[in-house]
Amino acid sequence: MKRWRRACALAGCPGSIPHDLRRSAVPTFAWAGVTEHVVMKLSGHKTPSVFRRHNTISASDLSEAAEKLDAANPDSIVTVAHSAATGTVRTA
């Protein structure tokens, strides 16, 4: 544990615990487009439900999804909008 604390101090993140790596790596891999199955193998998650607890969704993820949906259906009269304030997606 002494080596871990020293490495964290040198990296500028004193007080970190090993599990912090998992909590930050999972969403980073997902945002990079790595499939859930591959991320689970890399992180050691055994079940999708535990994996999803670590895979957080940001406001920008929801906005990007809305933009992709609009781009995929350019002739649709339904437009998807995301509210960063409320975290909700609505159609207009």
MODELLER restraints for C-alpha pairs under 7 A, 6 or more apart:
rsr = mdl.restraints
at = mdl.atoms
rsr.add(forms.Gaussian(group=physical.xy_distance, feature=features.Distance(at['CA:5:A'], at['CA:14:A']), mean=6.76, stdev=0.5))
rsr.add(forms.Gaussian(group=physical.xy_distance, feature=features.Distance(at['CA:8:A'], at['CA:14:A']), mean=4.99, stdev=0.5))
rsr.add(forms.Gaussian(group=physical.xy_distance, feature=features.Distance(at['CA:8:A'], at['CA:16:A']), mean=6.52, stdev=0.5))
rsr.add(forms.Gaussian(group=physical.xy_distance, feature=features.Distance(at['CA:22:A'], at['CA:43:A']), mean=6.35, stdev=0.5))
rsr.add(forms.Gaussian(group=physical.xy_distance, feature=features.Distance(at['CA:23:A'], at['CA:54:A']), mean=5.60, stdev=0.5))
rsr.add(forms.Gaussian(group=physical.xy_distance, feature=features.Distance(at['CA:26:A'], at['CA:39:A']), mean=6.61, stdev=0.5))
rsr.add(forms.Gaussian(group=physical.xy_distance, feature=features.Distance(at['CA:26:A'], at['CA:54:A']), mean=6.26, stdev=0.5))
rsr.add(forms.Gaussian(group=physical.xy_distance, feature=features.Distance(at['CA:26:A'], at['CA:55:A']), mean=5.72, stdev=0.5))
rsr.add(forms.Gaussian(group=physical.xy_distance, feature=features.Distance(at['CA:27:A'], at['CA:55:A']), mean=4.86, stdev=0.5))
rsr.add(forms.Gaussian(group=physical.xy_distance, feature=features.Distance(at['CA:27:A'], at['CA:56:A']), mean=6.11, stdev=0.5))
rsr.add(forms.Gaussian(group=physical.xy_distance, feature=features.Distance(at['CA:29:A'], at['CA:39:A']), mean=6.59, stdev=0.5))
rsr.add(forms.Gaussian(group=physical.xy_distance, feature=features.Distance(at['CA:40:A'], at['CA:51:A']), mean=6.68, stdev=0.5))
rsr.add(forms.Gaussian(group=physical.xy_distance, feature=features.Distance(at['CA:45:A'], at['CA:51:A']), mean=5.85, stdev=0.5))
rsr.add(forms.Gaussian(group=physical.xy_distance, feature=features.Distance(at['CA:59:A'], at['CA:84:A']), mean=5.50, stdev=0.5))
rsr.add(forms.Gaussian(group=physical.xy_distance, feature=features.Distance(at['CA:59:A'], at['CA:87:A']), mean=6.37, stdev=0.5))
rsr.add(forms.Gaussian(group=physical.xy_distance, feature=features.Distance(at['CA:62:A'], at['CA:82:A']), mean=6.46, stdev=0.5))
rsr.add(forms.Gaussian(group=physical.xy_distance, feature=features.Distance(at['CA:63:A'], at['CA:82:A']), mean=5.36, stdev=0.5))
rsr.add(forms.Gaussian(group=physical.xy_distance, feature=features.Distance(at['CA:66:A'], at['CA:80:A']), mean=5.33, stdev=0.5))
rsr.add(forms.Gaussian(group=physical.xy_distance, feature=features.Distance(at['CA:66:A'], at['CA:81:A']), mean=6.09, stdev=0.5))
rsr.add(forms.Gaussian(group=physical.xy_distance, feature=features.Distance(at['CA:66:A'], at['CA:82:A']), mean=6.72, stdev=0.5))
rsr.add(forms.Gaussian(group=physical.xy_distance, feature=features.Distance(at['CA:70:A'], at['CA:79:A']), mean=6.18, stdev=0.5))
rsr.add(forms.Gaussian(group=physical.xy_distance, feature=features.Distance(at['CA:70:A'], at['CA:80:A']), mean=6.50, stdev=0.5))
rsr.add(forms.Gaussian(group=physical.xy_distance, feature=features.Distance(at['CA:78:A'], at['CA:91:A']), mean=6.15, stdev=0.5))
rsr.add(forms.Gaussian(group=physical.xy_distance, feature=features.Distance(at['CA:78:A'], at['CA:92:A']), mean=5.66, stdev=0.5))
rsr.add(forms.Gaussian(group=physical.xy_distance, feature=features.Distance(at['CA:79:A'], at['CA:91:A']), mean=5.47, stdev=0.5))
rsr.add(forms.Gaussian(group=physical.xy_distance, feature=features.Distance(at['CA:79:A'], at['CA:92:A']), mean=5.16, stdev=0.5))
rsr.add(forms.Gaussian(group=physical.xy_distance, feature=features.Distance(at['CA:80:A'], at['CA:89:A']), mean=6.89, stdev=0.5))
rsr.add(forms.Gaussian(group=physical.xy_distance, feature=features.Distance(at['CA:80:A'], at['CA:90:A']), mean=5.80, stdev=0.5))
rsr.add(forms.Gaussian(group=physical.xy_distance, feature=features.Distance(at['CA:80:A'], at['CA:91:A']), mean=4.51, stdev=0.5))
rsr.add(forms.Gaussian(group=physical.xy_distance, feature=features.Distance(at['CA:80:A'], at['CA:92:A']), mean=6.35, stdev=0.5))
rsr.add(forms.Gaussian(group=physical.xy_distance, feature=features.Distance(at['CA:81:A'], at['CA:89:A']), mean=5.75, stdev=0.5))
rsr.add(forms.Gaussian(group=physical.xy_distance, feature=features.Distance(at['CA:81:A'], at['CA:90:A']), mean=5.44, stdev=0.5))
rsr.add(forms.Gaussian(group=physical.xy_distance, feature=features.Distance(at['CA:81:A'], at['CA:91:A']), mean=6.14, stdev=0.5))
rsr.add(forms.Gaussian(group=physical.xy_distance, feature=features.Distance(at['CA:82:A'], at['CA:88:A']), mean=5.92, stdev=0.5))
rsr.add(forms.Gaussian(group=physical.xy_distance, feature=features.Distance(at['CA:82:A'], at['CA:89:A']), mean=4.44, stdev=0.5))
rsr.add(forms.Gaussian(group=physical.xy_distance, feature=features.Distance(at['CA:82:A'], at['CA:90:A']), mean=6.35, stdev=0.5))
rsr.add(forms.Gaussian(group=physical.xy_distance, feature=features.Distance(at['CA:83:A'], at['CA:89:A']), mean=6.33, stdev=0.5))
